[in-house]
C-alpha cells in the first residue's frame, strides 16, 4: 500500500532546495571587571532602596504610635456620639447631649482618682443605656483606695449636676432643671451598695456584707420597674459579689491585707458615702418637675 503521509517529490520547475543555515548558540562570556563593578553598584542601590523603605516604614510606625492618644480620643468621642444618638431617640438631641456630658463628668471623677492613686486609666468609653466604663488594671492597693476611686465618680458627678441647677436658678430654664434632676438621679443610683456600682466600691472598705443588701434592693427594683437593664445589673452584681465574697471567706493573707481599713479611714468613707446620698436625694427633690407644677 502506498504511504499516504510520504513527502511528495519536488517539481522540476522549482529551484533546488538548500538547507537553511542554523545560527550557532551564543557563546557564554565571562563578565569583565567593569561589568562586575556595575552589577555590584546596582545591588548596592537596590539594597539602599530596601533600607530606605524600611526606615520610612519605621517612621510611619512611630507616627502611628504618636497618634495613639488621638485614636483613644476618637474612641471616646465616637462612643459618646453613638450614645447621644441612642438617647436622642427618647429625649431629643439637646437633652441627650447634656445627659452624656453629665456621665462624662462622673467618669472623669474615677479617672482623676485612679491617676492620683498612681494607676493608669483609660478615657471613658460610653455604652448606650448602660452608662460608661473606664479601663484600669486595678482599683487600688487596698479597699480604702477602691472606695476613694468609687466615690470620686459621684462626687464630681454631683458637682456637674449642681452646675446645671445653678444655671436653672439663673435663667429659670426647665431644660436645665430636668438635666440637673437626671444628674442627681444617675449619681444616686450609682451609690447602690453592690459591685460593680460605686456604692459597692465604698462597701468594700465599710462592710462587704452590705453587698447582699444591695443585691436585694436591685432585685426589688427589677420587679417593680421590670427593666431589662436593671436585671442585667443584678446578674452582673450577683456574679461579682459571689466571687469576691468567696475570696473573703477563704481568708488568704493578701485578701485580709486588702480589706484591712483603719477606723479613721472607714469613718471618713462612711461620712462621704452617707453625705452624698443625702445631698443627691435632696437635689432630686428640689429639681423634681412635677413638684413644681403641682
ChimeraX attribute file (.defattr): number of C-alpha atoms within 10 A of each C-alpha:
attribute: neighborCount
match mode: 1-to-1
recipient: residues
	/A:1	3
	/A:2	5
	/A:3	6
	/A:4	7
	/A:5	6
	/A:6	7
	/A:7	7
	/A:8	7
	/A:9	6
	/A:10	10
	/A:11	8
	/A:12	7
	/A:13	6
	/A:14	7
	/A:15	8
	/A:16	9
	/A:17	7
	/A:18	6
	/A:19	6
	/A:20	6
	/A:21	6
	/A:22	6
	/A:23	6
	/A:24	6
	/A:25	6
	/A:26	6
	/A:27	6
	/A:28	6
	/A:29	6
	/A:30	8
	/A:31	10
	/A:32	9
	/A:33	9
	/A:34	9
	/A:35	11
	/A:36	12
	/A:37	12
	/A:38	12
	/A:39	13
	/A:40	12
	/A:41	12
	/A:42	12
	/A:43	12
	/A:44	12
	/A:45	12
	/A:46	12
	/A:47	12
	/A:48	12
	/A:49	12
	/A:50	12
	/A:51	12
	/A:52	12
	/A:53	12
	/A:54	12
	/A:55	12
	/A:56	12
	/A:57	12
	/A:58	12
	/A:59	12
	/A:60	12
	/A:61	12
	/A:62	11
	/A:63	11
	/A:64	13
	/A:65	12
	/A:66	11
	/A:67	12
	/A:68	11
	/A:69	12
	/A:70	12
	/A:71	13
	/A:72	15
	/A:73	16
	/A:74	12
	/A:75	16
	/A:76	18
	/A:77	16
	/A:78	14
	/A:79	18
	/A:80	24
	/A:81	17
	/A:82	14
	/A:83	23
	/A:84	25
	/A:85	17
	/A:86	17
	/A:87	20
	/A:88	16
	/A:89	10
	/A:90	10
	/A:91	14
	/A:92	13
	/A:93	15
	/A:94	12
	/A:95	19
	/A:96	21
	/A:97	18
	/A:98	19
	/A:99	23
	/A:100	21
	/A:101	17
	/A:102	26
	/A:103	23
	/A:104	24
	/A:105	22
	/A:106	28
	/A:107	25
	/A:108	20
	/A:109	19
	/A:110	28
	/A:111	24
	/A:112	18
	/A:113	22
	/A:114	25
	/A:115	14
	/A:116	12
	/A:117	16
	/A:118	11
	/A:119	17
	/A:120	15
	/A:121	18
	/A:122	18
	/A:123	22
	/A:124	26
	/A:125	21
	/A:126	25
	/A:127	14
	/A:128	16
	/A:129	11
	/A:130	12
	/A:131	17
	/A:132	20
	/A:133	16
	/A:134	15
	/A:135	13
	/A:136	15
	/A:137	9
	/A:138	12
	/A:139	22
	/A:140	19
	/A:141	14
	/A:142	19
	/A:143	23
	/A:144	25
	/A:145	22
	/A:146	25
	/A:147	25
	/A:148	22
	/A:149	25
	/A:150	28
	/A:151	29
	/A:152	22
	/A:153	25
	/A:154	31
	/A:155	19
	/A:156	21
	/A:157	27
	/A:158	26
	/A:159	16
	/A:160	21
	/A:161	28
	/A:162	20
	/A:163	15
	/A:164	24
	/A:165	24
	/A:166	14
	/A:167	15
	/A:168	19
	/A:169	13
	/A:170	9
	/A:171	9
	/A:172	12
	/A:173	13
	/A:174	13
	/A:175	15
	/A:176	22
	/A:177	24
	/A:178	20
	/A:179	23
	/A:180	29
	/A:181	24
	/A:182	22
	/A:183	32
	/A:184	30
	/A:185	17
	/A:186	20
	/A:187	27
	/A:188	23
	/A:189	15
	/A:190	19
	/A:191	25
	/A:192	24
	/A:193	27
	/A:194	32
	/A:195	28
	/A:196	19
	/A:197	18
	/A:198	27
	/A:199	26
	/A:200	27
	/A:201	27
	/A:202	30
	/A:203	28
	/A:204	26
	/A:205	25
	/A:206	24
	/A:207	13
	/A:208	21
	/A:209	14
	/A:210	17
	/A:211	25
	/A:212	17
	/A:213	14
	/A:214	23
	/A:215	21
	/A:216	14
	/A:217	15
	/A:218	22
	/A:219	17
	/A:220	13
	/A:221	15
	/A:222	18
	/A:223	11
	/A:224	9
	/A:225	10
	/A:226	12
	/A:227	11
	/A:228	10
	/A:229	12
	/A:230	18
	/A:231	17
	/A:232	13
	/A:233	19
	/A:234	23
	/A:235	15
	/A:236	14
	/A:237	22
	/A:238	19
	/A:239	13
	/A:240	16
	/A:241	21
	/A:242	12
	/A:243	11
	/A:244	15
	/A:245	16
	/A:246	11
	/A:247	14
	/A:248	15
	/A:249	10
	/A:250	11
	/A:251	12
	/A:252	11
	/A:253	8
	/A:254	12
	/A:255	16
	/A:256	15
	/A:257	13
	/A:258	19
	/A:259	19
	/A:260	16
	/A:261	18
	/A:262	10
	/A:263	10
	/A:264	9
	/A:265	13
	/A:266	19
	/A:267	14
	/A:268	11
	/A:269	20
	/A:270	17
	/A:271	11
	/A:272	16
	/A:273	22
	/A:274	12
	/A:275	12
	/A:276	20
	/A:277	19
	/A:278	12
	/A:279	14
	/A:280	24
	/A:281	16
	/A:282	13
	/A:283	22
	/A:284	20
	/A:285	13
	/A:286	14
	/A:287	21
	/A:288	16
	/A:289	14
	/A:290	7
	/A:291	9
	/A:292	8
	/A:293	6
	/A:294	5
